[in-house]
């Protein structure tokens, strides 16, 4: 890539003006088309600087950051290990963006992420990997279910919470025919267990994922009735009159009941 093109793109992406950043991304796309994705690492490094932007401070940049994520995801399999390594960057904004890139790359990223998960004891790193796995929209994501189920038992609340949510995302992508009965029962057991978690956020994610089990056809008629009764208890609508004290849990329960 010519030096002047490199300098132009770098200057545009470093601008404070959305239109400049947009123009910079357009030039990146043109350059990738010229040189091929396998030679685009310098371009990726420039694009990835956008992942550090705080979109709460700059909400007008949300669609531009989303475009940057899509652009990075189109670079091919070579970028997967780079992204996984960058999950250690320590900036949560960048880590969330990287997780989205990995998710949008798709099924080819599953095995590298599972290997990365297994090779670390850092629960924060594991949580971001699990989050990214939940972003993959492919039936092949069923191979990640065992790892996510194990993460749901973590004594680290961040990982447990992320995994309980991610399991519901996996369920959205796994057709009922692709889920063995043994694995389906393990999923239900884990969700029901986390429904009694001490942390309200974990309980709310468990209810949400149970609702997705119902919505996507993973429950029998008898299980639907059993879980409907469970939801009534959480809302205080049964004869005992007890309910979950956390509003977020009751809110998710009302949503889940729509699919029961």
Residue, then its C-alpha position, 0 to 999 in steps of 0.5 A: x500500500x502506498x505510504x501516502x494512502x497509509x497516512x491518509x487513512x490513518x489521519x481520517x480514522x484518527x479524526x474527531x469528525x464522523x464523516x472523516x472516519x467514515x471516509x477512512x473506512x471506505x478507503x480501507x475497504x477499497x485498499x483491501x479489495x486491491x491487496x487482498x485480506x491476507x495482506x491487510x494487517x496494517x489496515x486491521x491495526x488502524x481499524x481496530x483503534x476505533x474499538x477503543x472509542x467510548x460510544x457512550x461519550x460519542x453515540x453518533x459513532x455507534x453505526x461507524x464502529x459497527x461498520x468497523x467491526x463488520x470490516x474487521x470480520x471480513x478479513x478472514x481466518x488469519x485475524x482470529x488469533x490476533x483478535x483472541x490475543x487482543x482480548x487481553x488488552x485490558x480496555x473493556x470497550x475494545x474487548x466488547x468490540x473484539x468479541x463482536x468481531x469474533x462472533x461475526x466471523x462465524x463458525x470458523x472461529x469456534x474451535x480457536x475460541x474453545x482452545x483459547x478458553x481451555x488454555x487460560x484460567x483468567x475468568x475475565x478472558x474466559x467471560x469475553x470468549x464465552x460472550x463472543x461464542x454467544x454471538x455466533x449464529x450457526x448450528x455448529x455452535x452446539x460444540x461450545x455448549x459443554x464449555x458454556x455449561x461448565x462456565x455456568x458453574x464458575x464461582x466468578x460471578x462475571x463468568x457465571x452471568x455471561x455464560x448463563x446469558x450466552x447459553x440462551x444465545x446458543x439455543x437460538x442457533x441450535x435446531x432442536x434436532x441438533x441437540x441430543x437429549x442428554x445435552x438438552x437435559x444438562x442445559x435444563x438442569x444448569x438453568x434451573x440451578x442458576x435460577x436459584x443463584x444468589x446473584x439477581x443478574x444470574x437469575x435473570x439470565x437463567x429465566x431469559x435462557x429458559x424462555x428461549x428454550x421454550x421459544x425455540x422448541x426445546x421443551x416438551x409439553x410437560x416441561x412447559x407446564x413445569x416451568x410455567x409453574x416455576x415462573x408463577x412462583x417467581x412472580x408471586x402468583x402461586x398459592x404461596x405468594x412468594x416472589x423473587x425480590x429482584x425486579x429484573x428477575x420478575x421482568x425477565x420472567x414475564x417475558x419468558x412466560x410469553x413462550x410457555 
